[in-house]
Amino acid sequence: MAELSQKTKDALNGAATSTLTGLLNRRGFNNMFMQEVSPLRLDIPRMVGFAYTMRFIPHRKDKSSPLGNVQQKAMEECPPGHVLVVDSRGDARAASAGDLYIGRLAARGCSGIVTDGGLRDSEGILKTGLPAYHRRPTSPPSPIVHQPYDIGLPIACGGVAVYPGDVIVGDCDGVVVIPADLVEEIAAEAAAQTLFDEFAEAEVKNGRSLIGLFPAQNDQCKADFAAWKKARGLE
């Protein structure tokens, strides 16, 4: 799998998930933002990385995965720079992971963890510094509800189809999924849009009307934006 260039990473880190979601929607990808999945805390670091997937199924005491201890395997094999994305079927009655497992991801250089279930040991997770997203905190251990079954396959998380190798971006609003073959053009457009948004926010703060500014840009707005960029050496 090709690595993300630093330019692409920087663009994705600088773009809001709302911007990325809008750009995807223009291309017909209108269900790429995970529902009911939120950051463990609003001030956690931004998250960017390729998806590495794990799937839970409902627990049955007489059955086990042919892969052995799938949960530990995922923590040991999720590649550095990747995000572990966990299909917990939207069920937060028991934890998808806790601070020890997430600490292992952090120590191995992974970029984050996302689940549409719950995480436990929140204080410990925050100490790891790894970006973490979930449905809500929960304390019971996973076997009460979940059985980890497989890794490296397409899953659902937060109502979104996630394929291994998709690019996962998280901010304080939530998590968006970007198909890998679109990520470079999405990142480039997001960088341009983010720059315009910075200009527009400054104009609104200075009293400018939204009419002709956002979302449609009239000729005067385009000229003002060009001048704004030139004054900052951005042209």
N, C-alpha and C positions, 0 to 999 in steps of 0.2 A: 504494500500500500504506500502510495506517495505521501510524503510529509507535507504539511501545510507550510507555505513559505512564511517568512517573518512578516512580510507585507500583508499577507492575507490574515495572519493571526492578529496583527495590530489593528487592521480594519474591523475585524469581528469583535475584538475587545473594546473598540471604541464606539461600536454601534449598538443602539438599544434593540432589544428583542422586538419592540414594536416596529422599528424600521425594517428589520429583517423579515418579520411576518408580512409586512406590507409588500415588500419586493417579491416574496414567494407567492403571495396572493395574485399579483399581476401576472404571474406565469401559470396560474391555475392550480397552485398548491395551496388550497384554502383550509387545510386541517393539519398544520404543522406546529402549532403551539399547544403544549401539554396543558390539559385542564386539571384543576385542583392539585397542581404540583407547585410548591412554593419554596423559596430559600429557607434554610433552617433559621437564618437571621438575615435581616435586610442588608447588613454591612459586610457580608462575606465577600471574598474576592470574586471577580468575574470568572466565568468558566468557558473554556473553549477546548474541544478535543474530539477525536473520532469516537464513535460509539463502539463499545464492547458490551455485548448483551448477555443477560442471564434471565431465566424464566422460572418463576415459582408456579406450582400447581397446588390445589388443595391437599392438605396432609392426609395420608393414610398410613396407619402404623404397620400394615403388612406389606408395603411396597417401598422400594427405594430406587434411586436413579442408577442406570447402568454405568454412569460416569463416576460413581463413588461420591465422595464429599464434594458436591458441586459448588457449594458456597465458598469453601476454602480454596477450591481450584480456581474460581473466578478471581478471588483476591490475589492469588499467586500468579495468575497468568494474564490478567488485564495489562496490556502493554503500557509502558510509560507514555505520558501524553494523551492517553485515552480516557474516556469517561465510562464508568461502569453504569449501564442503564438496566434497571431491574423491572421486569414485569411482575408486579404483585397483585394484579387483577383489581387494582383500586381498593384493596382491602388493608386497612391500617389497624386491624385488631391485634396484630402481633408484628414485631419489628422485622424489617427486611435486612437490617444490619445494625451494628452498634459501634462504639468507639474503637474497640480493638481491631475489628476487621477493617474499618475505615482508616485507622491509623496505619495499617499495613499498606493500603492503597497509597496513602500519602508518602510513606517511606520509600515506596517503589517508584515514585515520580509520576503517578497517575494524575489526571487533571480534575477529577471530581466523581461524584456518585449521584445518580438520580433514581428515585423509585416513586411509583404511584401508590405505594403503601406508606408505612411509617418507619421512622428511625428512632432508636433509643440511645440513651447515654448522651443527651444533647450537649452537656457541658464538655464532656470528653471529646466529642466530635469537633466542637469549636476549637479546642486546644490543638487538634491536628493541623488546622489551617486549610484543610481540604474543602473546596466548595461542595455543599451537600444540599440536595433538594428532595422534598418528600411531600406527602399529603398532610401529615400531622405527626407530632410526637406520639410515641407509644412505648410502653415498657415490657409487655409480655414477650418471651422468646419466640422466635419464628416457628418452631415445630407445633405450637398450639394451633396454628392456622395454615402455615406454609410448608411446602416441601420443595426445595430447590431441585430442578430436574434437568435442565440443559443449559448450555452456553453457546454463543456464537451463531445463533439463528435469528431470523426476523421475529420481533416481538411487538406487543402493544404496550405503550406506557402513556398514561394520561390521555388515552383516547387517540394516540398518534401511532401510526406504523413506524417502527424503528428498525432499520436494517443495519447489520454490522458494517462499519465504515462510513455511515452517515456522520455529518458534523453536528455536534451538539453545542449550543451556545446558551449560557445562562446569565441572567442579571437579576436585579432586585424584583422584577416583574414575574419572572419564571423562566421557562426553558423552551427553546425553539429548535426544531430539527431541520437541517439543510441537506438535501441530497448531495453526495460528494462531487458529482459531475457538474453541479451548478455553483459550487462554493466560491470559486475564484471570481466569477462574474457578479455574484451576489455581494461578495465582499467589496469589490471595486465600486459598485453602485452605492453600497451602504456608506462607504467613505465619503463619496460625493454628497449623498443625502444628509449625512451627519454634519458636514461642513455647512450646507445650506441651513440646516436646522439651527446651528449655532448663530448664524447671521440673523435668521428670522426671530429667534428668541431675544436677541439684542434689540432688534427693531421694535418688537412688541413692548419690551421694557421701556423703550424710549417714546412710546405713545403711538406707534404706527398702527393703522387699522389692519385687520386681517384681510380685508377685501383687496384682491390683487396680489396678496402676499402668500397666503396659504389656504387651500392647497394649490390653486392656480397661480402662476406667476405672470404678471403683465410685463410689458416692455420696460417700464420704469423700474420695476422690481429687479428684473434681470440686469439692467444697467447698474443699479445700486449694488447688487451682489458682486458683479464683476469688479466694481471699484473697491468694495470692501476686501475682496481677495487680493487685489493688486496692492492695496495699502499694507497688507500683512505679508507680502512676498509669497503668496500662495498660487500665483498664476505662472 
